Amino acid sequence: MAPQRYNSRMALKDIVSLIDAEIATLKEARALLAAGSAVTVAKRKPGRPRKVQPDSPKAIIRKKKRNLSPQGRARIAEAARKRWAAQKKAAK
C-alpha cells in the first residue's frame, strides 16, 4: 500500500494516525531485520579481493606456460617476411 501524502486539508488526527501507521511498519521491518542479523556473515579481510576465489575450480586448474621453440619462432619470422615481400610487391 502506497503511503498517503499529507496535505493542508487533512485533519490533525489523520496526520497523526498516518505517522503512527508508518512507525508501526518501520518497527516491524526493524524487528525482521534484527531477527535476520543473528546469522553470522564472514567478515571481509582488508585489501583488494582476489580475482578468483580459492575454492572455485578455476583456481585449482592452472594453465601451463606456453613456450615457443626456436624452430617455431623461425617459421613465424619466415612467414612474416613472405607476407611483407608480397605486400611490397603488390604496392609496386
N, C-alpha and C positions, 0 to 999 in steps of 0.2 A: 504494500500500500504506500503510495507516494505521500510524503509529509505535506500537510496543509500549510500554506503560507499565511502569514499574519497580514492583516490589512487594517485600516483605520476604522472600519465598520464593525469589527469583531468586539464582542464584549470582553471585559477583563477576565471573566470566568472561563470563557472559551480559550483564551490565550493560555491561561494557567493550566487548564486541562490538557492542552496540546503539549505544553512543556513537560508536564508530568508523564504523559504517554511516551515522549521521547526519552526522558530519563529512565523509565522502566525498560524501554527497548535497549538502551545503552548498557544498563546494569545486566540484562540478560546476556548480551553479547560479551560483556566483560567476564561473566561467570563461565560462559562456554570457553572463552579463550584461556582463562585461568585453569580450568579443568584440563584442557588440552596441553598446557605447558608442563604437565607432570612428566611427559615423555622427554627424555634427555636427548639433546641434539649434540652431536660431536662438534667440538669447537674447532675452528679453523686455525691452523698454525700461521704464524706471521710470515710474510714474504709472498713472492709470486707463486701461484698454484702451478703444479706440474702440467705439461701438455697432455700426457696420457696418464690416467690413474694406474697405480701399480697392480691392482687386482684385475685389470682388463686383459683380455687375451692378446691385444696388440703389444703390450709391454713385455709379455713372456717371449713372443716370437721376435727375434732380432734379425734384421736383414743383413746378409753378407755384404761386405765391402767388395765392390766390383773393381777389379784391376784390369787395365788394358795391357796386353802383351806388346812387346816391341814390334812383332810382326803385324799385329792388328793396327798399331799406330802407323806403321809404314804403309799398309794398304789404304788407310783412310787418307793419308797425305798424298799418295799417288792418285787416288780418285779425285781429290780436291784439285790437284794440278791439271788433271784431264778436264775437269769442269771449267777451270779458269781459261785453259787453252781454247776450249770450244767457245766460250763467251767472247774471247778476244777475236777469234776467227769470225764469229757471227757479227761482231761490231764493225769489222772492215768491210 
